[in-house]
Amino acid sequence: MNNFWKLIRDILTYRWLVTGNIVCNILVALFTVVSIPMIIPFFEILFDQVQLVSEKPELRASVDSMILWGKYHYSQMIVRHNKQSALLMVCAALVIVFLLKNIFRYLSLAFLVPVRNGLIKELRQKLFEKVLVLPMSFYSGEQKGDLIARFSTDVQEIENSILNVLEALIKSPLVIAGCIGFMLYVNPALTVFVFVLIVFTALIIGGISRTLKRTSLLAQNKLGNIISMVEETIGGLKIVKGFGAERFFSNHFSDQNNNYKQLLNRIMWRRDLSSPLSEFLGIVVVSILLWYGSNQVFNGEIDPGTFFAFLFAFFNVIEPAKSFSKAYYNVQKGMAALDRVELILGEPLRIEEHPNPKRVFTVNDNIQFENVWFSYSSDQNAVLADINLIIPVGKTIALVGASGAGKTTIADLMNRFYDVERGKILVDRTDIREIKLTDLRALYAIVSQEPVVFNDSVYNNIVFGMDGFDQKDVEAAARAANAHQFIMNLENGYQSNVGDRGMRLSGGQRQRITLARAILKNAPVLILDEATSALDSESEKEVQSALRKIVKGRTVVVIAHRLSTIQNADLIYVLKDGRIIETGKHTDLLKRGGEYKKFVELQVF
């Protein structure tokens, strides 16, 4: 329940709205309690048992004094007018009391509306900001669909199951306390008898709801798996159709969907049992109370009008008690969703900012790897082992090797997407872990092997949140990336929407947009991770020609398989199984006849 109380503490940030809600609920409880003794005069007139009070009592701050004061004025009303007029005034007073009660009930709900919506907005915002700062290692073990489910269904479940019952959690105890207080005043013995019955029914309801949270957590996880499957299927729909796997995916989805349905059935059956069960137990208690109370009336221990008021008070306890029990069910159900959200919010940031980070805005000398070791998890072999390399300013460095050799991992470590296990990476002899994270990543412009574009205009995909650029700058970057011509052929030019994941563009077009984005950033270091792999031969030549002009005086790290991309590099590092096995220029490495020569011969072949 720690997460629940944490959510309640967040509510206190809206202290004035919550205070208004509590004040209104206190007034609702007050008018509920005040309405109970007002029915006593009705039954006294009905049964002709009115006891007139002739002497005006002194009004004091006590229940007995106020009741006696009310009886005196009620007696005067009967004396001056008649019973019918007095009864009419009693009914009018009841209408006014219930009108005020329901006005304050509405106001209490109105105060909670911005609290509920504000908390949900802030919860989604916190979740999104945490997703942005979590390390890349976190996502290697998570399903995207399950993360999306926490933004949508889990957050919605918190609103429906927890925040929507806040009114019942605040109002119901106040009403119950007020009514029980009146019942204790009227007849303590009868109240204790009723209280024992209520505790008995509460234990029954509590026992039924005890496993609701655990079952709800299973259901939320199952829904996350379903959304993940939908997301993966849509993303790979071309392959699904190409391999004729529609039936396989349909059956797999049907199994997941059916399991989720069965879990939901169990949850709903258990939750929906609360209302009829509490109503039935309430009737049992009322029946026992009628029998027990009637015997007290017959024995002269309590007046009939007072007993009816006692019954009215008890009925006023039943409805908030039912609301409270239903709220308890909903809180248990919503806690599963809240725990899943808090699991993300509480995830530790493994890439931590230095307490006193250094500000670095450029690379003056070099970037250096010193005895760097790294693996993605403790149970895996090292992806990089004892890496020592230097990337001098103004030079083009190429990383060559088979898939899985660790080339892209080196680029990821430079950006601190992951932290090294051993050794260190230095920028001008400063450990990158001491550099402000935003400054470090501003040093690099990345063009990844997988072109990443967003469902927005071409212009916004190139600018990508960077400030200080205009249309001419964007067009210049697009021309350098050999993208301007095809962009102008689109329906709306640079304002054309590229679609979800850039599906309205070809793979080569998407890659050229990401290249234009990197060129526009004009960072000190340009990282090209198979940047031209999606281009046809003619486009590749044009882009390579443009890059040769752009990279002058700039530090470039090229990760590539193609010989045309790396043969002009100033220095080539050859990697195999996470280790650097050869270093040198293209011609020198060919003369050695080692691993690099085999790589080139395969390319030529």
Residue, then its C-alpha position, 0 to 999 in steps of 0.5 A: m500500500n506504499n504506492f497508494w499512500k504516495l498517491i494520496r500525498d500527491i493529492l495534498t499538492y491540491r490542498w485548497l481543492v481538497t480542503g474545499n472537498i473535505v469541508c463540503n463533505i463535512l457539511v454533507a455529513l452534518f445535514t445527513v445527521v441533522s435530517i435524522p431527528m427531524i423525522i421524530p416529530f413526524f411520527e410523534i404527530l402520526f402516533d399522537q404522542v407529542q409531548l409539549v414543552s411549555e418553558k423556553p430552555e436556555l440554548r447551550a452548546s450541547v446535544d440535549s440542550m439543542i434538542l430541547w430547544g427544538k422541541y420547545h419551538y416545535s411545541q409552540m408551533i403546534v399551540r399557535h397553529n395546529k398539527q397539520s401546519a406544524l407537520l407542513m413546516v417539518c416537511a419544508a424543513l426536511v426539503i431545505v435540509f436535503l437541498l443543502k445536503n445535495i448542493f454540498r454533495y455536488l460541490s464536493l464532487a466538483f472540487l475533486v474533478p481538477v484534482r483527479n484530472g490533474l493527478i492523471k496528467e502529472l502521472r502521465q507526464k512523470l511516466f513519459e519523462k522517466v521513459l526519456v531518461l531511462p538508460m537503453s539497457f532498460y529497454s532491452g528487457e522490456q516490451k514496447g507494447d507493455l510500456i504503452a499499456r502503462f501509459s494508457t490502460d494502467v493510468q486509466e485504471i488508476e483514474n477509474s479504480i482509485l481516483n474516482v472513489l476518492e469522494a467515497l473514501i472521504k465522504s462515507p466515513l464522515v457520514i457513517a461516523g455522524c450517523i453512528g454518533f447519533m445512534l450512540y446518543v439515542n441508544p448505546a446498547l442497540t448501537v453496539f448490537v448493530f456495530v457487531l453485525i456490521v463488523f461481521t459483514a465487513l469481514i466477509i466482504g474483506g475476505i472476498s476482496r483479498t485476492l483481487k489485487r493479485t488477480s488484477l496485476l495478472a490481468q494488467n500484465k496480460l493486457g500489456n502482452i496483448i498490446s505488445m503483440v499487436e504492436e509487433t504484428i503491425g510493425g512486421l506485417k509485411i513479413v507476416k503476410g510474406f510468410g503466410a503466417e496470418r493463421f499462426f499469429s491469429n491463433h497465438f493472439s486468440d490464446q492470449n486474448n482468451n486468457y485475458k478474458q478469463l482473468l477479467n471474468r474472475i475479477m468482474w465476478r468478484r468485484d460485482l459480488s460486493s454490491p449484492l452481497s453487501e445489500f443482502l447482508g444489510i437486509v439481514v442486519v436490518s431484519i435482526l435490528l427490526w426484531y431486536g428494536s421492536n422488542q425494546v419498543f414493546n418493553g417501553e425501553i425506547d419510543p416508537g418515533t425515536f426507534f424509527a429515527f434510529l432505523f433512519a440513521f442506520f439506513n443512512v449508514i448502509e449506503p455509504a458503507k456500500s460505497f465504502s466497500k465498493a471503493y475498497y474493491n476498486v482500490q484493490k483493483g487499481m493498486a495493481a495498475l498503480d504498482r505497474v506504473e510505479l515500477i517504471l517511475g521507481e526504476p533506477l537511473r543507471i546512467e547517473e549525472h555527475p554531482n558537479p558535471k563539467r561543461v564541454f562544448t567541443v573536442n579540441d584534441n581527441i576522444q580516447f578509449e582506455n582499456v574499456w570492457f563492456s557487456y550488456s548483462s552480467d551473465q553474458n560474455a564481454v561485448l568489448a574487451d580491453i579496447n584501446l583506441i584514439i579518435p583524433v580531431g579532424k580525422t576520419i576513423a573507420l570501425v570494421g568487422a563482422s556483425g556482432a564484433g562491437k562496432t555500434t557498441i563503441a558508438d553507444l558508449m561514446n554517447r553514454f547510452y551505456d556506461v563502461e564496466r572497466g576502463k574509461i572514455l576520455v574527451d580531451r583527457t576528461d572522463i565522459r562520466e564527469i561531463k554534463l550528459t546533454d553537453l556530451r551528447a551535443l558533441y555527436a551527430i548520429v546517423s544510425q543503421e536503422p533510419v528513425v523518422f517520426n510521424d511529422s513533416v519532413y521539415n520537422n524531422i530534419v530540424f528535430g527540435m533544434d533551434g536557430f535554423d530557417q528554411k534555407d539551412v534545412e534545404a542546404a542540409a537536404r541538398a548535402a544529403n541528396a534529399h532535396q530533389f525527392i522532397m520537392n517532388l512530394e505533395n507538400g514539399y518540406q511540409s509533407n507528412v512522412g507517415d508512421r515510421g516514415m512509411r510513406l517514404s522509401g528506405g533510402q529516402r528515410q536514410r537521407i532525411t536522417l543524414a540531413r538531420a545530422i548534417l544540420k546539427n553540425a556537431p563536432v563529431l559525426i557518427l555514421d553507423e552504416a549511414t549509406s547502406a540504404l542508398d542505391s549506388e548512384s545516390e551513395k556516390e552523390v552522398q559520399s561526394a557531399l560528405r567528403k566536403i562536409v567532413k573536412g575539419r570534422t571528426v568522423v567515426v564511420i561504422a561500415h561494411r562497404l569498402s567504398t565507405i572506409q577506404n579513404a579513412d585516416l585510420i581503420y580499426v578492425l574488430k573481431d569478437g569484441r577486440i581490436i586485432e588490426t589498426g592502420k590505413h587501408t593500403d597498409l592493412l592490405k599489405r599485412g594480409g590479415e583479417y582486413k584483407k579477407f574482409v576486402e576480398l569478400q567485398v570485391f568478390 
